[in-house]
Protein backbone atom coordinates (compact mmCIF):
# COMPACT_ATOMS: atom_id res chain seq x y z
CA UNK A 1 0.00 0.00 0.00
CA UNK A 2 2.86 2.38 0.83
CA UNK A 3 4.40 1.87 -2.57
CA UNK A 4 1.12 2.64 -4.24
CA UNK A 5 0.67 5.89 -2.29
CA UNK A 6 4.23 7.04 -2.90
CA UNK A 7 3.86 6.36 -6.62
CA UNK A 8 0.61 8.28 -6.77
CA UNK A 9 2.03 11.27 -4.91
CA UNK A 10 5.12 11.29 -7.10
CA UNK A 11 3.00 11.21 -10.25
CA UNK A 12 0.81 14.02 -8.94
CA UNK A 13 3.86 16.19 -8.22
CA UNK A 14 5.21 15.59 -11.70
CA UNK A 15 1.81 16.31 -13.19
CA UNK A 16 1.45 19.66 -11.43
CA UNK A 17 5.07 20.57 -12.22
CA UNK A 18 4.56 19.88 -15.88
CA UNK A 19 1.28 21.82 -15.94
CA UNK A 20 2.85 24.81 -14.20
CA UNK A 21 5.22 25.50 -17.11
CA UNK A 22 4.29 28.56 -19.10
CA UNK A 23 6.72 28.20 -22.01
CA UNK A 24 5.08 28.94 -25.34
CA UNK A 25 4.85 26.11 -27.82
CA UNK A 26 6.98 26.57 -30.97
CA UNK A 27 5.14 28.07 -33.90
CA UNK A 28 7.69 27.40 -36.65
CA UNK A 29 6.52 24.67 -39.06
CA UNK A 30 8.48 21.43 -38.89
CA UNK A 31 10.64 20.75 -41.92
CA UNK A 32 9.15 17.96 -44.07
CA UNK A 33 5.85 18.32 -42.22
CA UNK A 34 4.54 21.37 -44.06
CA UNK A 35 7.47 23.58 -43.12
CA UNK A 36 9.02 23.83 -46.57
CA UNK A 37 7.88 25.83 -49.56
CA UNK A 38 9.51 26.20 -52.94
CA UNK A 39 8.68 27.24 -56.45
CA UNK A 40 8.15 24.25 -58.72
CA UNK A 41 10.93 23.94 -61.26
CA UNK A 42 11.78 21.72 -64.21
CA UNK A 43 12.26 18.61 -62.04
CA UNK A 44 9.00 19.12 -60.14
CA UNK A 45 7.06 19.65 -63.38
CA UNK A 46 8.59 16.49 -64.85
CA UNK A 47 7.63 14.48 -61.77
CA UNK A 48 4.10 15.91 -61.80
CA UNK A 49 3.54 15.12 -65.48
CA UNK A 50 5.26 11.73 -65.74
CA UNK A 51 4.60 10.14 -62.35
CA UNK A 52 2.01 11.90 -60.20
CA UNK A 53 -0.70 12.61 -62.77
CA UNK A 54 -0.45 9.25 -64.52
CA UNK A 55 0.42 6.82 -61.73
CA UNK A 56 -0.01 8.74 -58.48
CA UNK A 57 3.61 7.90 -57.64
CA UNK A 58 5.39 10.33 -55.33
CA UNK A 59 9.03 11.06 -56.11
CA UNK A 60 11.03 12.42 -53.23
CA UNK A 61 14.37 13.89 -54.22
CA UNK A 62 14.58 16.79 -51.77
CA UNK A 63 16.49 15.66 -48.72
CA UNK A 64 14.45 14.06 -45.94
CA UNK A 65 16.28 12.56 -42.95
CA UNK A 66 13.08 10.93 -41.67
CA UNK A 67 12.85 8.19 -44.31
CA UNK A 68 16.42 6.93 -44.44
CA UNK A 69 18.73 5.06 -42.08
CA UNK A 70 20.01 7.74 -39.69
CA UNK A 71 22.74 5.33 -38.53
CA UNK A 72 24.47 5.62 -41.91
CA UNK A 73 26.26 8.48 -43.61
CA UNK A 74 24.23 9.30 -46.70
CA UNK A 75 24.12 12.28 -49.03
CA UNK A 76 21.32 13.94 -51.03
CA UNK A 77 20.94 13.36 -54.77
CA UNK A 78 22.36 15.94 -57.14
CA UNK A 79 19.52 17.67 -58.96
CA UNK A 80 21.17 17.16 -62.36
CA UNK A 81 20.87 13.38 -61.86
CA UNK A 82 17.17 13.29 -60.98
CA UNK A 83 15.55 13.53 -64.43
CA UNK A 84 18.00 11.06 -66.08
CA UNK A 85 17.34 8.53 -63.27
CA UNK A 86 13.59 8.98 -63.53
CA UNK A 87 13.71 8.74 -67.32
CA UNK A 88 15.41 5.35 -66.97
CA UNK A 89 12.85 4.29 -64.35
CA UNK A 90 10.01 5.28 -66.66
CA UNK A 91 11.41 3.82 -69.89
CA UNK A 92 13.07 0.62 -68.65
CA UNK A 93 10.76 -0.40 -65.82
CA UNK A 94 7.36 1.25 -66.27
CA UNK A 95 6.90 1.27 -70.04
CA UNK A 96 7.83 -2.41 -70.60
CA UNK A 97 5.29 -3.55 -67.99
CA UNK A 98 2.72 -1.16 -69.42
CA UNK A 99 3.32 -2.40 -72.97
CA UNK A 100 3.11 -6.10 -72.11
CA UNK A 101 0.63 -6.12 -69.21
CA UNK A 102 -1.56 -3.12 -70.00
CA UNK A 103 -1.86 0.40 -68.64
CA UNK A 104 -3.62 -0.65 -65.45
CA UNK A 105 -1.01 -3.17 -64.28
CA UNK A 106 1.22 -0.66 -62.51
CA UNK A 107 -1.84 0.88 -60.89
CA UNK A 108 -3.03 -2.47 -59.56
CA UNK A 109 0.43 -3.58 -58.40
CA UNK A 110 1.56 -0.13 -57.55
CA UNK A 111 4.46 1.67 -55.96
CA UNK A 112 3.39 4.77 -54.07
CA UNK A 113 6.79 6.40 -53.67
CA UNK A 114 10.37 6.53 -54.91
CA UNK A 115 12.94 8.04 -52.55
CA UNK A 116 16.24 9.08 -54.15
CA UNK A 117 19.53 9.01 -52.23
CA UNK A 118 22.79 10.25 -53.69
CA UNK A 119 25.18 7.72 -52.17
CA UNK A 120 25.16 4.03 -51.37
CA UNK A 121 24.41 2.74 -47.88
CA UNK A 122 27.37 0.83 -46.49
CA UNK A 123 26.81 -1.84 -43.84
CA UNK A 124 29.20 -2.91 -41.12
CA UNK A 125 29.65 -6.35 -42.71
CA UNK A 126 31.03 -4.87 -45.91
CA UNK A 127 27.82 -5.11 -47.95
CA UNK A 128 26.46 -2.20 -49.95
CA UNK A 129 22.76 -1.35 -50.20
CA UNK A 130 21.75 -0.17 -53.68
CA UNK A 131 17.98 -0.26 -53.16
CA UNK A 132 15.26 -1.33 -50.77
CA UNK A 133 11.55 -2.09 -51.05
CA UNK A 134 9.62 -0.89 -48.01
CA UNK A 135 6.20 -2.19 -47.08
CA UNK A 136 5.39 -3.31 -50.60
CA UNK A 137 4.80 0.31 -51.63
CA UNK A 138 8.02 2.34 -51.51
CA UNK A 139 11.38 1.89 -53.22
CA UNK A 140 14.52 3.67 -52.04
CA UNK A 141 17.13 4.13 -54.77
CA UNK A 142 20.74 4.77 -53.78
CA UNK A 143 23.91 5.84 -55.70
CA UNK A 144 21.89 8.33 -57.74
CA UNK A 145 24.93 10.62 -57.94
CA UNK A 146 26.88 8.03 -59.95
CA UNK A 147 24.17 7.68 -62.59
CA UNK A 148 24.70 8.62 -66.23
CA UNK A 149 22.57 7.49 -69.15
CA UNK A 150 25.68 7.33 -71.33
CA UNK A 151 27.15 4.58 -69.13
CA UNK A 152 25.26 1.38 -69.86
CA UNK A 153 26.78 -0.52 -66.93
CA UNK A 154 25.41 2.06 -64.48
CA UNK A 155 21.99 2.01 -66.16
CA UNK A 156 21.91 -1.79 -65.98
CA UNK A 157 22.96 -1.75 -62.32
CA UNK A 158 20.26 0.72 -61.27
CA UNK A 159 17.51 -0.92 -63.32
CA UNK A 160 18.53 -4.32 -61.98
CA UNK A 161 17.93 -2.82 -58.53
CA UNK A 162 14.52 -1.46 -59.54
CA UNK A 163 13.35 -4.69 -61.20
CA UNK A 164 14.68 -6.62 -58.19
CA UNK A 165 12.74 -4.46 -55.74
CA UNK A 166 9.59 -4.46 -57.87
CA UNK A 167 9.72 -8.27 -58.04
CA UNK A 168 9.67 -8.18 -54.22
CA UNK A 169 6.52 -6.08 -54.38
CA UNK A 170 4.90 -8.55 -56.79
CA UNK A 171 5.63 -11.60 -54.65
CA UNK A 172 4.47 -9.70 -51.56
CA UNK A 173 1.11 -9.43 -53.31
CA UNK A 174 1.08 -13.02 -54.59
CA UNK A 175 3.69 -15.42 -53.26
CA UNK A 176 6.09 -17.15 -55.59
CA UNK A 177 5.42 -20.86 -56.29
CA UNK A 178 6.15 -23.52 -53.70
CA UNK A 179 8.18 -25.32 -56.36
CA UNK A 180 10.92 -22.75 -55.82
CA UNK A 181 11.49 -24.10 -52.34
CA UNK A 182 14.10 -26.76 -52.00
CA UNK A 183 15.91 -26.04 -55.26
CA UNK A 184 18.89 -24.31 -53.64
CA UNK A 185 18.07 -24.41 -49.93
CA UNK A 186 21.38 -25.98 -48.92
CA UNK A 187 23.32 -23.06 -50.34
CA UNK A 188 21.50 -20.16 -48.67
CA UNK A 189 23.69 -18.35 -46.16
CA UNK A 190 23.84 -15.04 -44.31
CA UNK A 191 27.56 -14.95 -45.11
CA UNK A 192 26.87 -14.74 -48.84
CA UNK A 193 29.21 -11.74 -48.98
CA UNK A 194 32.11 -14.19 -48.66
CA UNK A 195 31.06 -16.08 -51.80
CA UNK A 196 32.69 -14.88 -55.04
CA UNK A 197 30.26 -14.45 -57.97
CA UNK A 198 31.90 -17.31 -59.88
CA UNK A 199 31.36 -19.67 -56.95
CA UNK A 200 27.73 -18.56 -56.61
CA UNK A 201 27.24 -19.17 -60.34
CA UNK A 202 28.72 -22.66 -60.02
CA UNK A 203 26.09 -23.40 -57.35
CA UNK A 204 23.18 -22.30 -59.55
CA UNK A 205 22.80 -18.65 -58.53
CA UNK A 206 22.84 -15.62 -60.83
CA UNK A 207 24.69 -13.59 -58.19
CA UNK A 208 26.28 -13.89 -54.77
CA UNK A 209 23.41 -11.94 -53.23
CA UNK A 210 20.94 -14.54 -54.52
CA UNK A 211 22.47 -16.88 -51.93
CA UNK A 212 21.27 -14.68 -49.04
CA UNK A 213 17.69 -16.03 -48.92
CA UNK A 214 15.06 -17.89 -50.90
CA UNK A 215 13.10 -14.75 -51.82
CA UNK A 216 16.29 -12.93 -52.80
CA UNK A 217 17.20 -15.81 -55.09
CA UNK A 218 13.79 -15.52 -56.74
CA UNK A 219 13.86 -11.76 -57.38
CA UNK A 220 17.54 -11.75 -58.35
CA UNK A 221 16.77 -14.35 -61.01
CA UNK A 222 13.91 -12.20 -62.33
CA UNK A 223 16.03 -9.05 -62.40
CA UNK A 224 18.92 -10.84 -64.09
CA UNK A 225 16.71 -12.29 -66.81
CA UNK A 226 15.05 -8.95 -67.45
CA UNK A 227 17.97 -6.53 -67.24
CA UNK A 228 21.14 -8.47 -67.97
CA UNK A 229 19.02 -10.35 -70.49
CA UNK A 230 18.60 -13.77 -72.02
CA UNK A 231 21.93 -13.72 -73.82
CA UNK A 232 23.80 -13.16 -70.57
CA UNK A 233 21.74 -15.90 -68.93
CA UNK A 234 22.62 -18.36 -71.70
CA UNK A 235 26.30 -17.51 -71.27
CA UNK A 236 25.95 -18.10 -67.53
CA UNK A 237 24.52 -21.57 -68.21
CA UNK A 238 27.19 -22.36 -70.78
CA UNK A 239 29.93 -21.47 -68.31
CA UNK A 240 28.32 -23.52 -65.53
CA UNK A 241 27.12 -26.63 -67.33
CA UNK A 242 27.09 -28.72 -64.14
CA UNK A 243 24.17 -26.70 -62.77
CA UNK A 244 22.44 -25.97 -66.07
CA UNK A 245 19.36 -27.88 -64.94
CA UNK A 246 19.11 -25.68 -61.82
CA UNK A 247 19.21 -22.50 -63.88
CA UNK A 248 16.67 -23.88 -66.36
CA UNK A 249 14.31 -24.92 -63.57
CA UNK A 250 14.46 -21.48 -61.96
CA UNK A 251 13.94 -19.82 -65.34
CA UNK A 252 10.89 -21.97 -66.09
CA UNK A 253 9.32 -21.22 -62.69
CA UNK A 254 9.75 -17.47 -63.22
CA UNK A 255 8.18 -17.64 -66.69
CA UNK A 256 5.24 -19.72 -65.43
CA UNK A 257 4.74 -17.47 -62.39
CA UNK A 258 4.36 -14.39 -64.59
CA UNK A 259 2.00 -16.21 -66.93
CA UNK A 260 -0.22 -17.88 -64.33
CA UNK A 261 -0.37 -15.08 -61.78
CA UNK A 262 -0.19 -11.90 -63.87
CA UNK A 263 -1.00 -13.13 -67.39
CA UNK A 264 2.32 -11.69 -68.59
CA UNK A 265 4.42 -13.15 -71.37
CA UNK A 266 7.81 -12.97 -69.67
CA UNK A 267 9.68 -13.31 -72.97
CA UNK A 268 7.92 -10.25 -74.36
CA UNK A 269 8.71 -8.37 -71.16
CA UNK A 270 12.37 -9.31 -71.61
CA UNK A 271 12.30 -8.01 -75.17
CA UNK A 272 10.75 -4.71 -74.14
CA UNK A 273 13.30 -4.18 -71.35
CA UNK A 274 16.21 -4.94 -73.69
CA UNK A 275 14.82 -2.64 -76.37
CA UNK A 276 14.43 0.16 -73.85
CA UNK A 277 17.95 -0.25 -72.44
CA UNK A 278 19.48 -0.24 -75.92
CA UNK A 279 17.44 2.78 -77.02
CA UNK A 280 18.17 4.84 -73.92
CA UNK A 281 21.89 4.11 -73.69
CA UNK A 282 22.78 4.36 -77.39
CA UNK A 283 24.50 7.70 -78.10
CA UNK A 284 22.31 9.99 -80.14
CA UNK A 285 23.76 11.05 -83.48
CA UNK A 286 23.23 14.58 -84.72
C-alpha positions, 0 to 999 in steps of 0.5 A: 500500500505504501508503494502505491501511495508514494507512486501516486504522490510522485506522479501528482507532483510531476503532473502539477510541475509539468502543468505549471510551465508557461513556455510557449509552444513553438510556432515554426513549421516542422521541416518535411511536415509542411514547413518547406515551400519552394517554387516548382521547377523543371524537375518538379514539373517532370515528376508531376507530369510523368509520375504523379498525374499518370500513376499517383507515384510520389518522387522524393528527391529533396532531402528528408532525414526521416525516411532513411537510415540515420545510422548511416552516412548518406548524401542527397541526390544531385539535382542534375541526376534526378531527371535522367534517373527517372527517365530510366525508371520510366522507360526501362521499368514502367513502359515495358510492364505497361506495354506487355501487361496493360496500362492498369497493371502498374496501378493495380500492383503499384508503388506509391513512392520513390525516394532518391539518395545520392550515395550508397548505404554501407553496412558494417559487414562490408555489404552495400545497399543499392535499393530497398523495397519498403512495405510493398509500396516504396522503393529507395534508390541509392547511388543516384549521384553516380548515374549517367545514361551514357554509361550502360553498366550504371543504367543496368545496375540501377535498373537491376535494382529497380526490377529486383525491388519491384519483383519483391513487391509482386511476390508480396502481393502473390507469393512465388510458387512452392516449387521454388522451395528446396531447389537451392536451400542448402546453399542459402547463407547469411555470409553470402558476402564471402562467396565470389560471384563465380562460386555462386554461379557454379552453385546455380545462382545468378549472383552472390546476393541470390544466396542470401535467402530464398526470396532474394534468389527468386527476385535476383533471377527475375532481375537478371533475366530482365535486365542483364538479359537472355543472352547473358543468362545463356552464357551463364549456363554455358559457363556452368554446365554442371548446374544448367538444370538448376538455372533452367528450372528457376527460369521456367518457374519465373516464366510460369509465375508471370504467366499464371499469376499476372498473365504476362508473357515474360519473354515479351517483357524481356524483349521490351526491357532490352529494347528500352535499355538499348534505345536509352543508352545508345549515343544519339547522333546529330 
